[in-house]
Amino acid sequence: MRMRQTGRMRIVVLTGAGISAESGVATFRGAGGLWEGHRVEDVATPEGFERDPAMVQRFYDARRRAVASVHPNAAHRALARLEDALGDELLIVTQNVDDLHERAGSIRLVHMHGELRRALCTACDARPAWSRDLVDLPPCPVCGERMLRPDVVWFGEMPYELDRIEQAVVACDVFVSIGTSGAVYPAAGYAALASAFGARLVELNLEPSDAVVPFDDARTGPATTLVPTWVD
Ligand code: BV8
């Protein structure tokens, strides 16, 4: 592994649905393209929301309730320990919208695809913390308009904090991809970007993902086994 003069190592960890799978959170591409019984295009696109907002709100309300009933697993907790050791040399970039990383203790975390526990007001762009159901479209607590939707980045929408993520990816010494199929961009392009800037690539996944670049260290197995072993 390339170490900086100081001997400290900058690590970016990209997580996907696979890190939360053993907590009981469904992955996206496990069950033959259906996700909790829905086609992704019907529930994770602005067009799907436009077509049937109540169905999309119900879908995310159900996921919000489901996530509230599960707990972080050993993989989430191992990354929180890694942050205790590395501090600001570590950044976790998650595609997940659950709050299991936070509940395990991670702080240096970017939710590039948004968060189930926030709503987004399409009238004033406020992103209020939200734990209740949205299907009855309550008024925005900031502007009072009944224009709230889940604060989740849908296909065709701009992910959050791309500049911050790309700066960390090009500067890191080690890029670790955990539990992601590498199917969704721009997240799926980060391993190649890190490699182009000399980082060592590590993949921890139940099965090899269809990443476009070879990983220097690719380990297969459940995240709750692989991540603590790699961290500790
Ligand atoms: C954008 C909503 C413009 C949140 C999600 C053609 C080429 C390239 C790109 C595109 C293209 N056509 C369209 C695009 C862009 C598009 C895209 O990538 N489409 C794909 C399908 C081709 N991307 C976008 O639209 C993005 N926006 O591009 O904006 C832009 C951007 C940048 C600069 C300029 C312009 C927006 C993408 C966000 C979409 N929202 N979800 C929600 O409801 O949750 S995506 C959705 O997929 C989730 O966020 C999820 O995180 C993400 C990726 O899935 P994974 O997390 O990898 O989960 P998956 O089920 O696929 O895989 C699970 C993995 O875990 C597997 O590998 C499995 O082996 C592993 N696993 C399972 N169990 C375990 C395990 N591993 C370890 N242990 C276990 N126990």
Boltz pocket constraint, residues with backbone or C-beta under 6 A from the ligand:
constraints:
  - pocket:
      binder: B
      contacts: [[A, 15], [A, 16], [A, 17], [A, 18], [A, 19], [A, 21], [A, 22], [A, 27], [A, 28], [A, 29], [A, 30], [A, 43], [A, 44], [A, 95], [A, 96], [A, 97], [A, 113], [A, 152], [A, 153], [A, 154], [A, 155], [A, 156], [A, 157], [A, 158], [A, 159], [A, 162], [A, 178], [A, 179], [A, 180], [A, 181], [A, 182], [A, 183], [A, 184], [A, 185], [A, 186], [A, 204], [A, 205], [A, 206], [A, 207], [A, 208], [A, 209], [A, 221], [A, 222], [A, 223], [A, 224]]
      max_distance: 6.0
